[in-house]
Amino acid sequence: MLASFIFMVYDHMITLAEEVDRIWQQEWTGATWLFALNRYLTELQFIVNLVYIDGLLIQACDNFIPFAGASTLVSIAIAEIIMILRTYALYQRSKYILGLLAFFWTGQVIVMGTTLRHPTRVKLPEGLVGCIQGGSGDYAVAFWLAPLATDSVIFGLTMFKSIEYIYKTRYRVPLIHVILRDGILYFTVILTANLLNCLLYHLAPPSLKVIGA
């Protein structure tokens, strides 16, 4: 987790100048606030997780566990809203597309929230310490399958519209190429991460089930 946090901070630092120029010095809108929340809530979540990661006090760890799951849910939900808005814009603000994606997003939040109703602390092997949230039963896999379903719909819609634009304009809209490229890269990374988490929940021993989370 520490390595992930360091990498995140490094990525933030090398893009900070662009962030100040294109975000902080511009007029603030709803999309701007979503960007800021997505950018800084995740870092705050990492900081809190690192504080409790040793899990030396079981009671403190038990009190912390609900935060870990809830904060992850919120972070993913915010990121999904950003992707939904991009797809909504790509489809020229189609209310049908927005309604479809809102339906999947709402279902995702409900499913993820349901899996967090009874959070449990992973019992680590002797000699290891940590405050890591686990889940009981195969239903815990739904925590990662739910956002994967939403991402799959977003990816499919992005691919369809991007290819349609490319066909109609005969490659004369560079922005569409960027959207298509970024959409493929984003979905590939998310698909890999979520499938890895699902496989670990099914195949790994209890102490390793959430290693990819």
N, C-alpha and C positions, 0 to 999 in steps of 0.2 A: 504494500500500500504506500509506503514511504517513497519507493521508486516512482510509482505512478504520480504521486503528488509533485515530486521534483520535476518530472517531465512536463506536467501541466503548468507549473509555474514558469518553467523555461519557455514553453510555447507562448504563454501570456506575455512574457517580457519581450520576446522578439517581435510580437505583433502589437505591442502597446502603443507605439507611435501612430500606427494606422488606426487603432481604436480611438485614440484621442482626437485625431483629425476627422474621422468619418462618423464617430458616434458622439463623443462628449461635446464637440464644438458645433453640432447640428441641433436643429429643433427636436425636442423630445416628443416622441409619439408612442403609441401602444407597442409597436414593434421594437422601438428602442428600449423600452422597459423590459420587454421579453428578453432581448439580447443581454441586458445587464443582469437580469435574474439568472439566465442560463450561464453566464460567464462567472458570476461571483458566488452564487449559492452553492455551486459544485465545489468551489475551493473552500468555502466555509464548512461544507459537509466533510471534506477531507480533513480539515483541521480538527474538528470535533471528533471524528473517528480516530485520528492519530492520538488524541489525548486519552481516549479510553481503550486503545488497542491492546494495552498490556493486560487489562482485565484482572488486575491483582486483587481487587475487591469484588467478590461475586455479587453482592448486593448492588454496588454501583453499576456493574455490568448489566444486571437484570433490569435496572432502571433505564439504562441507555439503549437497550436493544430496540424498543419501539421507534426511537428516533432514527436509527440506521435504516430500517425498512421504509418508514414514512418519507424520509428525506430523499431516498433513492426514487421512490414513486413520484415525488414532486419534481425532481430533476428531470426524469424521463418524460413526464407529462408536459413540462415546459418546452423541452426540446421538440416533442411531437407537435405542439402548437405552432412552433416556428416553421416546421416542415409543412404543416397543413396550410398555413398562410401562403407559403411559397407556391404550393400546388394550386391553391385558390386563385392566386394572381396569374399563374400560368394558364388557367382555364378562363381567364377574363372575368373573374369574380362570379363564376357560375354558382348560384345558390344550391343547385342540385349537388354539385361536387362538394361544396361546403357542408351540406347536410349529411352526405354520405360519410365524409371524413369525421364529422362531429359525432356521428353514430358510432363509428369504430373507436374513436378516442374515448367516448363516454364508457363504452363497454370495456375498454382496456383499463381505465381507472377503477371501475367497479370490480373487475376480476382481480387486479393487483391488490386492491384494498382488501378484498375478501381473503386473500391468502395471508394477509398480515394481521388478521384478527387475533391469532394466538401465536405471537412470536416466541421462539425458543432460542436458548443459547447453545451453541455447538459445544459438546463436550470433547475437548482436545485430548490427545494422548498425553500420558504422563511425561513431564519435562517441558511441555510446550505451554505457553500462556497466550491469551488473546481473548478479545470480546467480540465474537463473531455471531451474527444472526443466522439461524438455520430455519428449517421448516419440517413439519411432520407430514408424512404421506406424499404420494405422487402429485397431489394437487399443487404442491409448492412450485412445480415446474411451470405452472400457469403464470407465475409472476414474470417469467421471461418469454413465454409463448404469446401472451397478450400484446405486448408492444411489437413483437415480431409480426403479428397479423396486421396491425395498423401500418407498420413500415412497408409491408408487402403491397398493401393497397396503394400507398403513396408512391412507391417505386413503379408499380404497374401504370398508374396514371401519368407519372412523369415520363416514363419511356414512351407511352403511346402519343402524348402530346408533342414531345420533343421530336420524335420521328416524323410526325405529321407536319410540323413546322419545317423540318429539314427538307422533306419531300416537296412542300409547296414553294419554299423560297430558294430551293436548289443551293443550299449551303451558304446563303448570303446573310445569315444572322448569327454572328459569333457568340452572342449571349446564350443562344440555345445549346450550342456545343458545350459551353461551360456548365449549364444546368444539367445536361445529360451526363457529362463526365462526372460532376460532383455527385449526382444522384446515384450513379453506378458505384462509385467509390464508397459513399456513405452506406448504401445498402449492403455492400459486400462486407464491410467491417461490422455493421450491426448484426447481419445474418450470422457471421462467424462467431461473434461474441455470444449471442443468444443461444445458438445451437450448442456451443461449448458448455454453457451453463446448464442447458437441458441434459446433455449427455453426462455431465458430472453428477447431476442430481440422481440419475438413473444408475450409473455404473460405479461411481467413486464411493469409498467408505465414508461414513458420516462426518469424520473430521475434515474431509477434503471436498465435500459437496458444494461449498460456497467459495471455493478458492478463486474462481473466475469472476465472482460478483464484484 
